[in-house]
Amino acid sequence: MSINSYRDLLVWQAAMDLALDCYRVTKGFPTSELYGLTSQIRRAAASIAANIAEGHGREQTGSFIQFLRIAQGSLKELETHVILASRLEFMEETRSQGLLSAADEIGKMIRSMIRRLQEKTT
């Protein structure tokens, strides 16, 4: 399968699915968290897929790697917010574990992609 667009990347597709799940779960958060954890979780989740897409659109492999690293940082930010929301009991433990499991898989995909791209540049 050839990659013609960032939309063809499995890691981008998985990141989009995670973002959708995050939007769905935060609908049930208290309205007092609209500008707090709700916003933070949604922005971090959307940022993962957005940085993968932006990096893919760059003309240089080094730039793509940098944007993948930024996506990785957003992923860790998301994980932290999900753990906090779970501890605050804004979401069920099974729901937070599902999000964290998906985040872990995406992290593995991003790390693998970074390694492959780094091999191409050496």
Biopython code that builds the backbone (N, CA, C, O; Angstrom):
import numpy as np
from Bio.PDB.StructureBuilder import StructureBuilder

atoms = [
    (1, "MET", "N", (0.841, -1.183, 0.000)),
    (1, "MET", "CA", (0.000, 0.000, 0.000)),
    (1, "MET", "C", (0.885, 1.245, 0.000)),
    (1, "MET", "O", (1.786, 1.373, 0.829)),
    (2, "SER", "N", (0.631, 2.135, -0.909)),
    (2, "SER", "CA", (1.425, 3.364, -0.955)),
    (2, "SER", "C", (0.752, 4.437, -0.102)),
    (2, "SER", "O", (-0.463, 4.450, 0.093)),
    (3, "ILE", "N", (1.591, 5.325, 0.392)),
    (3, "ILE", "CA", (1.127, 6.430, 1.226)),
    (3, "ILE", "C", (1.080, 7.679, 0.356)),
    (3, "ILE", "O", (2.115, 8.222, -0.031)),
    (4, "ASN", "N", (-0.122, 8.120, 0.057)),
    (4, "ASN", "CA", (-0.288, 9.308, -0.765)),
    (4, "ASN", "C", (-0.643, 10.533, 0.059)),
    (4, "ASN", "O", (-0.490, 11.667, -0.396)),
    (5, "SER", "N", (-1.115, 10.297, 1.268)),
    (5, "SER", "CA", (-1.584, 11.371, 2.124)),
    (5, "SER", "C", (-1.382, 10.954, 3.572)),
    (5, "SER", "O", (-1.281, 9.764, 3.871)),
    (6, "TYR", "N", (-1.322, 11.916, 4.459)),
    (6, "TYR", "CA", (-1.259, 11.591, 5.885)),
    (6, "TYR", "C", (-2.481, 10.766, 6.304)),
    (6, "TYR", "O", (-2.416, 10.010, 7.273)),
    (7, "ARG", "N", (-3.582, 10.911, 5.583)),
    (7, "ARG", "CA", (-4.792, 10.145, 5.905)),
    (7, "ARG", "C", (-4.609, 8.645, 5.668)),
    (7, "ARG", "O", (-5.388, 7.834, 6.170)),
    (8, "ASP", "N", (-3.578, 8.280, 4.903)),
    (8, "ASP", "CA", (-3.281, 6.871, 4.666)),
    (8, "ASP", "C", (-2.471, 6.249, 5.803)),
    (8, "ASP", "O", (-2.356, 5.026, 5.884)),
    (9, "LEU", "N", (-1.911, 7.077, 6.675)),
    (9, "LEU", "CA", (-1.081, 6.581, 7.768)),
    (9, "LEU", "C", (-1.951, 5.959, 8.859)),
    (9, "LEU", "O", (-2.872, 6.602, 9.364)),
    (10, "LEU", "N", (-1.661, 4.717, 9.221)),
    (10, "LEU", "CA", (-2.426, 4.039, 10.267)),
    (10, "LEU", "C", (-2.312, 4.771, 11.603)),
    (10, "LEU", "O", (-3.267, 4.802, 12.379)),
    (11, "VAL", "N", (-1.160, 5.351, 11.868)),
    (11, "VAL", "CA", (-0.970, 6.074, 13.125)),
    (11, "VAL", "C", (-1.862, 7.314, 13.176)),
    (11, "VAL", "O", (-2.393, 7.644, 14.236)),
    (12, "TRP", "N", (-2.032, 7.998, 12.056)),
    (12, "TRP", "CA", (-2.928, 9.165, 12.020)),
    (12, "TRP", "C", (-4.372, 8.713, 12.229)),
    (12, "TRP", "O", (-5.125, 9.355, 12.961)),
    (13, "GLN", "N", (-4.759, 7.606, 11.585)),
    (13, "GLN", "CA", (-6.118, 7.088, 11.732)),
    (13, "GLN", "C", (-6.399, 6.704, 13.188)),
    (13, "GLN", "O", (-7.477, 6.983, 13.714)),
    (14, "ALA", "N", (-5.423, 6.065, 13.830)),
    (14, "ALA", "CA", (-5.591, 5.674, 15.238)),
    (14, "ALA", "C", (-5.667, 6.913, 16.132)),
    (14, "ALA", "O", (-6.441, 6.943, 17.089)),
    (15, "ALA", "N", (-4.878, 7.914, 15.828)),
    (15, "ALA", "CA", (-4.902, 9.161, 16.608)),
    (15, "ALA", "C", (-6.246, 9.873, 16.453)),
    (15, "ALA", "O", (-6.758, 10.449, 17.413)),
    (16, "MET", "N", (-6.810, 9.836, 15.262)),
    (16, "MET", "CA", (-8.139, 10.426, 15.049)),
    (16, "MET", "C", (-9.203, 9.675, 15.850)),
    (16, "MET", "O", (-10.087, 10.289, 16.447)),
    (17, "ASP", "N", (-9.112, 8.353, 15.859)),
    (17, "ASP", "CA", (-10.065, 7.554, 16.642)),
    (17, "ASP", "C", (-9.953, 7.894, 18.125)),
    (17, "ASP", "O", (-10.963, 8.022, 18.816)),
    (18, "LEU", "N", (-8.727, 8.039, 18.608)),
    (18, "LEU", "CA", (-8.517, 8.397, 20.006)),
    (18, "LEU", "C", (-9.099, 9.775, 20.308)),
    (18, "LEU", "O", (-9.726, 9.971, 21.349)),
    (19, "ALA", "N", (-8.894, 10.720, 19.410)),
    (19, "ALA", "CA", (-9.447, 12.065, 19.612)),
    (19, "ALA", "C", (-10.971, 12.018, 19.683)),
    (19, "ALA", "O", (-11.577, 12.668, 20.535)),
    (20, "LEU", "N", (-11.586, 11.250, 18.791)),
    (20, "LEU", "CA", (-13.049, 11.106, 18.826)),
    (20, "LEU", "C", (-13.512, 10.517, 20.153)),
    (20, "LEU", "O", (-14.489, 10.986, 20.737)),
    (21, "ASP", "N", (-12.817, 9.496, 20.627)),
    (21, "ASP", "CA", (-13.170, 8.890, 21.908)),
    (21, "ASP", "C", (-13.028, 9.898, 23.044)),
    (21, "ASP", "O", (-13.851, 9.925, 23.959)),
    (22, "CYS", "N", (-12.004, 10.711, 22.988)),
    (22, "CYS", "CA", (-11.789, 11.724, 24.027)),
    (22, "CYS", "C", (-12.905, 12.767, 24.012)),
    (22, "CYS", "O", (-13.382, 13.184, 25.067)),
    (23, "TYR", "N", (-13.313, 13.179, 22.835)),
    (23, "TYR", "CA", (-14.436, 14.124, 22.749)),
    (23, "TYR", "C", (-15.704, 13.503, 23.334)),
    (23, "TYR", "O", (-16.457, 14.165, 24.048)),
    (24, "ARG", "N", (-15.928, 12.240, 23.027)),
    (24, "ARG", "CA", (-17.138, 11.578, 23.527)),
    (24, "ARG", "C", (-17.133, 11.455, 25.052)),
    (24, "ARG", "O", (-18.138, 11.735, 25.706)),
    (25, "VAL", "N", (-16.007, 11.038, 25.608)),
    (25, "VAL", "CA", (-15.951, 10.824, 27.054)),
    (25, "VAL", "C", (-16.021, 12.142, 27.823)),
    (25, "VAL", "O", (-16.580, 12.186, 28.918)),
    (26, "THR", "N", (-15.468, 13.203, 27.270)),
    (26, "THR", "CA", (-15.485, 14.482, 27.987)),
    (26, "THR", "C", (-16.847, 15.165, 27.939)),
    (26, "THR", "O", (-17.076, 16.123, 28.678)),
    (27, "LYS", "N", (-17.754, 14.696, 27.086)),
    (27, "LYS", "CA", (-19.121, 15.235, 27.090)),
    (27, "LYS", "C", (-19.791, 15.046, 28.445)),
    (27, "LYS", "O", (-20.665, 15.821, 28.832)),
    (28, "GLY", "N", (-19.373, 14.016, 29.153)),
    (28, "GLY", "CA", (-19.973, 13.714, 30.446)),
    (28, "GLY", "C", (-19.287, 14.384, 31.625)),
    (28, "GLY", "O", (-19.692, 14.182, 32.770)),
    (29, "PHE", "N", (-18.257, 15.178, 31.364)),
    (29, "PHE", "CA", (-17.549, 15.857, 32.447)),
    (29, "PHE", "C", (-18.410, 16.980, 33.016)),
    (29, "PHE", "O", (-19.303, 17.480, 32.333)),
    (30, "PRO", "N", (-18.153, 17.378, 34.253)),
    (30, "PRO", "CA", (-18.902, 18.498, 34.834)),
    (30, "PRO", "C", (-18.717, 19.770, 33.987)),
    (30, "PRO", "O", (-17.649, 19.999, 33.420)),
    (31, "THR", "N", (-19.756, 20.576, 33.916)),
    (31, "THR", "CA", (-19.661, 21.818, 33.140)),
    (31, "THR", "C", (-18.617, 22.762, 33.724)),
    (31, "THR", "O", (-18.089, 23.613, 33.008)),
    (32, "SER", "N", (-18.313, 22.626, 35.007)),
    (32, "SER", "CA", (-17.271, 23.453, 35.617)),
    (32, "SER", "C", (-15.886, 23.148, 35.046)),
    (32, "SER", "O", (-14.954, 23.931, 35.231)),
    (33, "GLU", "N", (-15.747, 22.017, 34.356)),
    (33, "GLU", "CA", (-14.469, 21.620, 33.756)),
    (33, "GLU", "C", (-14.380, 21.973, 32.268)),
    (33, "GLU", "O", (-13.414, 21.601, 31.601)),
    (34, "LEU", "N", (-15.370, 22.678, 31.753)),
    (34, "LEU", "CA", (-15.378, 23.003, 30.327)),
    (34, "LEU", "C", (-14.079, 23.672, 29.881)),
    (34, "LEU", "O", (-13.543, 23.346, 28.822)),
    (35, "TYR", "N", (-13.575, 24.600, 30.682)),
    (35, "TYR", "CA", (-12.338, 25.300, 30.333)),
    (35, "TYR", "C", (-11.138, 24.708, 31.057)),
    (35, "TYR", "O", (-10.035, 25.250, 30.988)),
    (36, "GLY", "N", (-11.353, 23.602, 31.746)),
    (36, "GLY", "CA", (-10.287, 22.915, 32.461)),
    (36, "GLY", "C", (-9.924, 21.628, 31.749)),
    (36, "GLY", "O", (-9.427, 21.635, 30.623)),
    (37, "LEU", "N", (-10.184, 20.517, 32.434)),
    (37, "LEU", "CA", (-9.794, 19.221, 31.886)),
    (37, "LEU", "C", (-10.476, 18.880, 30.571)),
    (37, "LEU", "O", (-9.860, 18.256, 29.708)),
    (38, "THR", "N", (-11.724, 19.271, 30.397)),
    (38, "THR", "CA", (-12.411, 18.986, 29.133)),
    (38, "THR", "C", (-11.629, 19.585, 27.972)),
    (38, "THR", "O", (-11.329, 18.902, 26.993)),
    (39, "SER", "N", (-11.306, 20.856, 28.091)),
    (39, "SER", "CA", (-10.563, 21.547, 27.041)),
    (39, "SER", "C", (-9.158, 20.971, 26.874)),
    (39, "SER", "O", (-8.695, 20.778, 25.749)),
    (40, "GLN", "N", (-8.483, 20.699, 27.982)),
    (40, "GLN", "CA", (-7.111, 20.181, 27.917)),
    (40, "GLN", "C", (-7.057, 18.817, 27.232)),
    (40, "GLN", "O", (-6.193, 18.568, 26.391)),
    (41, "ILE", "N", (-7.983, 17.944, 27.598)),
    (41, "ILE", "CA", (-8.003, 16.601, 26.994)),
    (41, "ILE", "C", (-8.307, 16.690, 25.508)),
    (41, "ILE", "O", (-7.660, 16.026, 24.698)),
    (42, "ARG", "N", (-9.275, 17.497, 25.153)),
    (42, "ARG", "CA", (-9.640, 17.617, 23.738)),
    (42, "ARG", "C", (-8.512, 18.216, 22.913)),
    (42, "ARG", "O", (-8.223, 17.741, 21.815)),
    (43, "ARG", "N", (-7.874, 19.253, 23.432)),
    (43, "ARG", "CA", (-6.785, 19.888, 22.672)),
    (43, "ARG", "C", (-5.586, 18.969, 22.520)),
    (43, "ARG", "O", (-4.996, 18.891, 21.443)),
    (44, "ALA", "N", (-5.220, 18.270, 23.596)),
    (44, "ALA", "CA", (-4.082, 17.356, 23.516)),
    (44, "ALA", "C", (-4.372, 16.229, 22.527)),
    (44, "ALA", "O", (-3.516, 15.874, 21.717)),
    (45, "ALA", "N", (-5.578, 15.668, 22.594)),
    (45, "ALA", "CA", (-5.940, 14.567, 21.701)),
    (45, "ALA", "C", (-5.933, 15.008, 20.236)),
    (45, "ALA", "O", (-5.408, 14.303, 19.375)),
    (46, "ALA", "N", (-6.511, 16.161, 19.960)),
    (46, "ALA", "CA", (-6.539, 16.664, 18.577)),
    (46, "ALA", "C", (-5.139, 16.991, 18.082)),
    (46, "ALA", "O", (-4.839, 16.843, 16.898)),
    (47, "SER", "N", (-4.294, 17.432, 18.988)),
    (47, "SER", "CA", (-2.932, 17.821, 18.618)),
    (47, "SER", "C", (-2.101, 16.645, 18.116)),
    (47, "SER", "O", (-1.217, 16.824, 17.278)),
    (48, "ILE", "N", (-2.374, 15.457, 18.614)),
    (48, "ILE", "CA", (-1.605, 14.279, 18.187)),
    (48, "ILE", "C", (-1.768, 14.060, 16.688)),
    (48, "ILE", "O", (-0.783, 14.014, 15.951)),
    (49, "ALA", "N", (-2.998, 13.926, 16.245)),
    (49, "ALA", "CA", (-3.260, 13.700, 14.817)),
    (49, "ALA", "C", (-2.827, 14.905, 13.979)),
    (49, "ALA", "O", (-2.294, 14.743, 12.882)),
    (50, "ALA", "N", (-3.058, 16.110, 14.499)),
    (50, "ALA", "CA", (-2.705, 17.319, 13.748)),
    (50, "ALA", "C", (-1.197, 17.404, 13.515)),
    (50, "ALA", "O", (-0.766, 17.790, 12.429)),
    (51, "ASN", "N", (-0.400, 17.055, 14.504)),
    (51, "ASN", "CA", (1.051, 17.119, 14.338)),
    (51, "ASN", "C", (1.572, 16.033, 13.413)),
    (51, "ASN", "O", (2.540, 16.251, 12.685)),
    (52, "ILE", "N", (0.947, 14.878, 13.434)),
    (52, "ILE", "CA", (1.320, 13.829, 12.475)),
    (52, "ILE", "C", (1.040, 14.322, 11.060)),
    (52, "ILE", "O", (1.877, 14.174, 10.169)),
    (53, "ALA", "N", (-0.125, 14.901, 10.859)),
    (53, "ALA", "CA", (-0.495, 15.410, 9.533)),
    (53, "ALA", "C", (0.439, 16.536, 9.101)),
    (53, "ALA", "O", (0.918, 16.547, 7.967)),
    (54, "GLU", "N", (0.696, 17.474, 9.991)),
    (54, "GLU", "CA", (1.556, 18.602, 9.631)),
    (54, "GLU", "C", (2.969, 18.133, 9.305)),
    (54, "GLU", "O", (3.581, 18.607, 8.349)),
    (55, "GLY", "N", (3.480, 17.204, 10.098)),
    (55, "GLY", "CA", (4.820, 16.681, 9.835)),
    (55, "GLY", "C", (4.904, 15.960, 8.509)),
    (55, "GLY", "O", (5.894, 16.089, 7.790)),
    (56, "HIS", "N", (3.877, 15.204, 8.180)),
    (56, "HIS", "CA", (3.869, 14.497, 6.902)),
    (56, "HIS", "C", (3.867, 15.473, 5.733)),
    (56, "HIS", "O", (4.413, 15.183, 4.669)),
    (57, "GLY", "N", (3.252, 16.626, 5.939)),
    (57, "GLY", "CA", (3.179, 17.623, 4.877)),
    (57, "GLY", "C", (4.478, 18.388, 4.651)),
    (57, "GLY", "O", (4.602, 19.126, 3.674)),
    (58, "ARG", "N", (5.428, 18.218, 5.534)),
    (58, "ARG", "CA", (6.722, 18.901, 5.374)),
    (58, "ARG", "C", (7.547, 18.185, 4.316)),
    (58, "ARG", "O", (7.387, 16.989, 4.071)),
    (59, "GLU", "N", (8.414, 18.938, 3.711)),
    (59, "GLU", "CA", (9.231, 18.381, 2.621)),
    (59, "GLU", "C", (10.459, 17.628, 3.116)),
    (59, "GLU", "O", (11.093, 16.913, 2.341)),
    (60, "GLN", "N", (10.807, 17.775, 4.390)),
    (60, "GLN", "CA", (12.042, 17.179, 4.899)),
    (60, "GLN", "C", (11.747, 16.126, 5.960)),
    (60, "GLN", "O", (10.872, 16.307, 6.807)),
    (61, "THR", "N", (12.488, 15.030, 5.903)),
    (61, "THR", "CA", (12.323, 13.950, 6.865)),
    (61, "THR", "C", (12.596, 14.437, 8.278)),
    (61, "THR", "O", (11.895, 14.047, 9.211)),
    (62, "GLY", "N", (13.603, 15.283, 8.448)),
    (62, "GLY", "CA", (13.924, 15.807, 9.774)),
    (62, "GLY", "C", (12.762, 16.581, 10.382)),
    (62, "GLY", "O", (12.516, 16.491, 11.585)),
    (63, "SER", "N", (12.058, 17.330, 9.569)),
    (63, "SER", "CA", (10.890, 18.071, 10.051)),
    (63, "SER", "C", (9.774, 17.118, 10.453)),
    (63, "SER", "O", (9.103, 17.330, 11.463)),
    (64, "PHE", "N", (9.578, 16.075, 9.668)),
    (64, "PHE", "CA", (8.549, 15.084, 9.998)),
    (64, "PHE", "C", (8.861, 14.439, 11.348)),
    (64, "PHE", "O", (7.973, 14.280, 12.185)),
    (65, "ILE", "N", (10.122, 14.071, 11.554)),
    (65, "ILE", "CA", (10.533, 13.468, 12.820)),
    (65, "ILE", "C", (10.246, 14.420, 13.975)),
    (65, "ILE", "O", (9.746, 13.999, 15.019)),
    (66, "GLN", "N", (10.559, 15.698, 13.794)),
    (66, "GLN", "CA", (10.314, 16.677, 14.858)),
    (66, "GLN", "C", (8.822, 16.771, 15.185)),
    (66, "GLN", "O", (8.455, 16.838, 16.358)),
    (67, "PHE", "N", (7.973, 16.778, 14.184)),
    (67, "PHE", "CA", (6.534, 16.849, 14.425)),
    (67, "PHE", "C", (6.010, 15.557, 15.064)),
    (67, "PHE", "O", (5.065, 15.598, 15.853)),
    (68, "LEU", "N", (6.611, 14.423, 14.733)),
    (68, "LEU", "CA", (6.237, 13.180, 15.406)),
    (68, "LEU", "C", (6.617, 13.236, 16.881)),
    (68, "LEU", "O", (5.889, 12.723, 17.731)),
    (69, "ARG", "N", (7.742, 13.851, 17.185)),
    (69, "ARG", "CA", (8.141, 14.016, 18.590)),
    (69, "ARG", "C", (7.178, 14.948, 19.326)),
    (69, "ARG", "O", (6.868, 14.725, 20.496)),
    (70, "ILE", "N", (6.717, 15.969, 18.656)),
    (70, "ILE", "CA", (5.723, 16.866, 19.255)),
    (70, "ILE", "C", (4.427, 16.092, 19.509)),
    (70, "ILE", "O", (3.803, 16.243, 20.560)),
    (71, "ALA", "N", (4.029, 15.266, 18.544)),
    (71, "ALA", "CA", (2.830, 14.432, 18.711)),
    (71, "ALA", "C", (3.003, 13.503, 19.913)),
    (71, "ALA", "O", (2.060, 13.275, 20.671)),
    (72, "GLN", "N", (4.202, 12.974, 20.078)),
    (72, "GLN", "CA", (4.496, 12.099, 21.220)),
    (72, "GLN", "C", (4.337, 12.863, 22.537)),
    (72, "GLN", "O", (3.825, 12.326, 23.519)),
    (73, "GLY", "N", (4.781, 14.115, 22.545)),
    (73, "GLY", "CA", (4.615, 14.947, 23.735)),
    (73, "GLY", "C", (3.144, 15.202, 24.039)),
    (73, "GLY", "O", (2.728, 15.148, 25.197)),
    (74, "SER", "N", (2.367, 15.477, 23.015)),
    (74, "SER", "CA", (0.922, 15.677, 23.203)),
    (74, "SER", "C", (0.257, 14.415, 23.716)),
    (74, "SER", "O", (-0.686, 14.478, 24.505)),
    (75, "LEU", "N", (0.747, 13.268, 23.270)),
    (75, "LEU", "CA", (0.218, 11.991, 23.727)),
    (75, "LEU", "C", (0.450, 11.816, 25.226)),
    (75, "LEU", "O", (-0.442, 11.377, 25.951)),
    (76, "LYS", "N", (1.654, 12.162, 25.684)),
    (76, "LYS", "CA", (1.966, 12.055, 27.112)),
    (76, "LYS", "C", (1.143, 13.053, 27.923)),
    (76, "LYS", "O", (0.714, 12.751, 29.037)),
    (77, "GLU", "N", (0.926, 14.225, 27.368)),
    (77, "GLU", "CA", (0.071, 15.214, 28.022)),
    (77, "GLU", "C", (-1.345, 14.654, 28.163)),
    (77, "GLU", "O", (-1.954, 14.762, 29.228)),
    (78, "LEU", "N", (-1.862, 14.065, 27.103)),
    (78, "LEU", "CA", (-3.192, 13.477, 27.129)),
    (78, "LEU", "C", (-3.282, 12.389, 28.190)),
    (78, "LEU", "O", (-4.236, 12.355, 28.967)),
    (79, "GLU", "N", (-2.302, 11.509, 28.226)),
    (79, "GLU", "CA", (-2.309, 10.429, 29.208)),
    (79, "GLU", "C", (-2.400, 10.990, 30.629)),
    (79, "GLU", "O", (-3.156, 10.479, 31.455)),
    (80, "THR", "N", (-1.637, 12.029, 30.905)),
    (80, "THR", "CA", (-1.635, 12.648, 32.231)),
    (80, "THR", "C", (-3.000, 13.217, 32.574)),
    (80, "THR", "O", (-3.486, 13.043, 33.691)),
    (81, "HIS", "N", (-3.619, 13.897, 31.618)),
    (81, "HIS", "CA", (-4.948, 14.469, 31.851)),
    (81, "HIS", "C", (-5.999, 13.372, 32.068)),
    (81, "HIS", "O", (-6.897, 13.522, 32.897)),
    (82, "VAL", "N", (-5.880, 12.277, 31.322)),
    (82, "VAL", "CA", (-6.824, 11.165, 31.478)),
    (82, "VAL", "C", (-6.674, 10.540, 32.865)),
    (82, "VAL", "O", (-7.668, 10.224, 33.519)),
    (83, "ILE", "N", (-5.444, 10.365, 33.304)),
    (83, "ILE", "CA", (-5.209, 9.804, 34.644)),
    (83, "ILE", "C", (-5.801, 10.725, 35.712)),
    (83, "ILE", "O", (-6.437, 10.255, 36.656)),
    (84, "LEU", "N", (-5.591, 12.028, 35.565)),
    (84, "LEU", "CA", (-6.143, 12.981, 36.520)),
    (84, "LEU", "C", (-7.669, 12.939, 36.519)),
    (84, "LEU", "O", (-8.290, 12.914, 37.581)),
    (85, "ALA", "N", (-8.269, 12.930, 35.337)),
    (85, "ALA", "CA", (-9.727, 12.875, 35.235)),
    (85, "ALA", "C", (-10.275, 11.599, 35.876)),
    (85, "ALA", "O", (-11.333, 11.611, 36.506)),
    (86, "SER", "N", (-9.550, 10.515, 35.706)),
    (86, "SER", "CA", (-9.965, 9.255, 36.315)),
    (86, "SER", "C", (-9.880, 9.334, 37.837)),
    (86, "SER", "O", (-10.789, 8.886, 38.537)),
    (87, "ARG", "N", (-8.800, 9.899, 38.342)),
    (87, "ARG", "CA", (-8.637, 10.037, 39.794)),
    (87, "ARG", "C", (-9.696, 10.963, 40.391)),
    (87, "ARG", "O", (-10.113, 10.790, 41.536)),
    (88, "LEU", "N", (-10.117, 11.935, 39.610)),
    (88, "LEU", "CA", (-11.179, 12.842, 40.053)),
    (88, "LEU", "C", (-12.567, 12.216, 39.870)),
    (88, "LEU", "O", (-13.584, 12.813, 40.224)),
    (89, "GLU", "N", (-12.585, 11.014, 39.315)),
    (89, "GLU", "CA", (-13.808, 10.251, 39.070)),
    (89, "GLU", "C", (-14.744, 10.930, 38.072)),
    (89, "GLU", "O", (-15.966, 10.857, 38.201)),
    (90, "PHE", "N", (-14.149, 11.595, 37.070)),
    (90, "PHE", "CA", (-14.927, 12.175, 35.982)),
    (90, "PHE", "C", (-15.252, 11.126, 34.926)),
    (90, "PHE", "O", (-16.141, 11.321, 34.097)),
    (91, "MET", "N", (-14.519, 10.004, 34.963)),
    (91, "MET", "CA", (-14.780, 8.905, 34.026)),
    (91, "MET", "C", (-14.549, 7.586, 34.747)),
    (91, "MET", "O", (-13.809, 7.514, 35.728)),
    (92, "GLU", "N", (-15.190, 6.559, 34.244)),
    (92, "GLU", "CA", (-15.032, 5.232, 34.825)),
    (92, "GLU", "C", (-13.635, 4.708, 34.544)),
    (92, "GLU", "O", (-13.011, 5.065, 33.545)),
    (93, "GLU", "N", (-13.157, 3.863, 35.434)),
    (93, "GLU", "CA", (-11.819, 3.280, 35.316)),
    (93, "GLU", "C", (-11.664, 2.510, 34.004)),
    (93, "GLU", "O", (-10.617, 2.588, 33.362)),
    (94, "THR", "N", (-12.695, 1.772, 33.604)),
    (94, "THR", "CA", (-12.599, 1.006, 32.356)),
    (94, "THR", "C", (-12.452, 1.940, 31.159)),
    (94, "THR", "O", (-11.744, 1.624, 30.203)),
    (95, "ARG", "N", (-13.109, 3.067, 31.214)),
    (95, "ARG", "CA", (-13.023, 4.049, 30.118)),
    (95, "ARG", "C", (-11.630, 4.660, 30.053)),
    (95, "ARG", "O", (-11.056, 4.785, 28.971)),
    (96, "SER", "N", (-11.083, 5.043, 31.209)),
    (96, "SER", "CA", (-9.740, 5.631, 31.224)),
    (96, "SER", "C", (-8.703, 4.601, 30.786)),
    (96, "SER", "O", (-7.756, 4.940, 30.076)),
    (97, "GLN", "N", (-8.872, 3.352, 31.200)),
    (97, "GLN", "CA", (-7.925, 2.315, 30.791)),
    (97, "GLN", "C", (-7.983, 2.073, 29.283)),
    (97, "GLN", "O", (-6.959, 1.807, 28.654)),
    (98, "GLY", "N", (-9.171, 2.164, 28.713)),
    (98, "GLY", "CA", (-9.298, 2.029, 27.261)),
    (98, "GLY", "C", (-8.574, 3.143, 26.520)),
    (98, "GLY", "O", (-7.887, 2.895, 25.530)),
    (99, "LEU", "N", (-8.731, 4.379, 27.005)),
    (99, "LEU", "CA", (-8.037, 5.516, 26.385)),
    (99, "LEU", "C", (-6.527, 5.375, 26.539)),
    (99, "LEU", "O", (-5.774, 5.629, 25.599)),
    (100, "LEU", "N", (-6.088, 4.967, 27.735)),
    (100, "LEU", "CA", (-4.649, 4.821, 27.978)),
    (100, "LEU", "C", (-4.050, 3.694, 27.156)),
    (100, "LEU", "O", (-2.906, 3.791, 26.710)),
    (101, "SER", "N", (-4.807, 2.629, 26.952)),
    (101, "SER", "CA", (-4.343, 1.516, 26.121)),
    (101, "SER", "C", (-4.188, 1.958, 24.663)),
    (101, "SER", "O", (-3.199, 1.632, 24.007)),
    (102, "ALA", "N", (-5.174, 2.700, 24.172)),
    (102, "ALA", "CA", (-5.079, 3.224, 22.795)),
    (102, "ALA", "C", (-3.901, 4.181, 22.676)),
    (102, "ALA", "O", (-3.186, 4.164, 21.674)),
    (103, "ALA", "N", (-3.696, 5.013, 23.689)),
    (103, "ALA", "CA", (-2.573, 5.957, 23.677)),
    (103, "ALA", "C", (-1.245, 5.207, 23.657)),
    (103, "ALA", "O", (-0.311, 5.612, 22.964)),
    (104, "ASP", "N", (-1.160, 4.124, 24.411)),
    (104, "ASP", "CA", (0.063, 3.323, 24.443)),
    (104, "ASP", "C", (0.378, 2.745, 23.065)),
    (104, "ASP", "O", (1.527, 2.766, 22.624)),
    (105, "GLU", "N", (-0.643, 2.233, 22.392)),
    (105, "GLU", "CA", (-0.443, 1.678, 21.047)),
    (105, "GLU", "C", (-0.009, 2.760, 20.059)),
    (105, "GLU", "O", (0.871, 2.527, 19.230)),
    (106, "ILE", "N", (-0.610, 3.916, 20.141)),
    (106, "ILE", "CA", (-0.232, 5.025, 19.258)),
    (106, "ILE", "C", (1.204, 5.452, 19.542)),
    (106, "ILE", "O", (1.964, 5.747, 18.619)),
    (107, "GLY", "N", (1.569, 5.484, 20.807)),
    (107, "GLY", "CA", (2.944, 5.817, 21.166)),
    (107, "GLY", "C", (3.943, 4.861, 20.543)),
    (107, "GLY", "O", (4.991, 5.281, 20.052)),
    (108, "LYS", "N", (3.618, 3.575, 20.563)),
    (108, "LYS", "CA", (4.488, 2.571, 19.936)),
    (108, "LYS", "C", (4.592, 2.818, 18.432)),
    (108, "LYS", "O", (5.669, 2.696, 17.849)),
    (109, "MET", "N", (3.481, 3.162, 17.817)),
    (109, "MET", "CA", (3.477, 3.416, 16.375)),
    (109, "MET", "C", (4.333, 4.641, 16.041)),
    (109, "MET", "O", (5.088, 4.633, 15.069)),
    (110, "ILE", "N", (4.211, 5.676, 16.843)),
    (110, "ILE", "CA", (4.986, 6.898, 16.608)),
    (110, "ILE", "C", (6.480, 6.607, 16.784)),
    (110, "ILE", "O", (7.294, 7.018, 15.958)),
    (111, "ARG", "N", (6.836, 5.902, 17.854)),
    (111, "ARG", "CA", (8.251, 5.584, 18.080)),
    (111, "ARG", "C", (8.813, 4.754, 16.937)),
    (111, "ARG", "O", (9.941, 4.980, 16.499)),
    (112, "SER", "N", (8.034, 3.797, 16.454)),
    (112, "SER", "CA", (8.470, 2.967, 15.336)),
    (112, "SER", "C", (8.677, 3.813, 14.077)),
    (112, "SER", "O", (9.654, 3.633, 13.349)),
    (113, "MET", "N", (7.758, 4.723, 13.835)),
    (113, "MET", "CA", (7.863, 5.580, 12.658)),
    (113, "MET", "C", (9.099, 6.478, 12.756)),
    (113, "MET", "O", (9.802, 6.677, 11.766)),
    (114, "ILE", "N", (9.359, 7.011, 13.933)),
    (114, "ILE", "CA", (10.545, 7.849, 14.131)),
    (114, "ILE", "C", (11.805, 7.040, 13.832)),
    (114, "ILE", "O", (12.694, 7.508, 13.120)),
    (115, "ARG", "N", (11.880, 5.828, 14.375)),
    (115, "ARG", "CA", (13.059, 4.983, 14.131)),
    (115, "ARG", "C", (13.251, 4.713, 12.639)),
    (115, "ARG", "O", (14.367, 4.817, 12.129)),
    (116, "ARG", "N", (12.181, 4.371, 11.945)),
    (116, "ARG", "CA", (12.286, 4.088, 10.504)),
    (116, "ARG", "C", (12.736, 5.313, 9.723)),
    (116, "ARG", "O", (13.560, 5.214, 8.814)),
    (117, "LEU", "N", (12.191, 6.463, 10.083)),
    (117, "LEU", "CA", (12.582, 7.689, 9.393)),
    (117, "LEU", "C", (14.031, 8.059, 9.697)),
    (117, "LEU", "O", (14.741, 8.555, 8.822)),
    (118, "GLN", "N", (14.470, 7.823, 10.922)),
    (118, "GLN", "CA", (15.858, 8.116, 11.272)),
    (118, "GLN", "C", (16.821, 7.206, 10.512)),
    (118, "GLN", "O", (17.909, 7.634, 10.127)),
    (119, "GLU", "N", (16.424, 5.958, 10.297)),
    (119, "GLU", "CA", (17.241, 5.030, 9.527)),
    (119, "GLU", "C", (17.407, 5.500, 8.095)),
    (119, "GLU", "O", (18.462, 5.313, 7.490)),
    (120, "LYS", "N", (16.357, 6.115, 7.551)),
    (120, "LYS", "CA", (16.425, 6.624, 6.178)),
    (120, "LYS", "C", (17.394, 7.791, 6.047)),
    (120, "LYS", "O", (17.979, 7.996, 4.983)),
    (121, "THR", "N", (17.570, 8.562, 7.126)),
    (121, "THR", "CA", (18.425, 9.761, 7.048)),
    (121, "THR", "C", (19.876, 9.459, 7.332)),
    (121, "THR", "O", (20.723, 10.330, 7.132)),
    (122, "THR", "N", (20.209, 8.242, 7.798)),
    (122, "THR", "CA", (21.610, 7.931, 8.106)),
    (122, "THR", "C", (22.251, 7.111, 7.040)),
    (122, "THR", "O", (23.427, 6.766, 7.151)),
]
sb = StructureBuilder()
sb.init_structure("model")
sb.init_model(0)
sb.init_chain("A")
sb.init_seg("    ")
for serial, (resi, resn, name, xyz) in enumerate(atoms, 1):
    if name == "N":
        sb.init_residue(resn, " ", resi, " ")
    sb.init_atom(name, np.array(xyz, "f"), 0.0, 1.0, " ", f" {name:<3s}", serial, name[0])
structure = sb.get_structure()
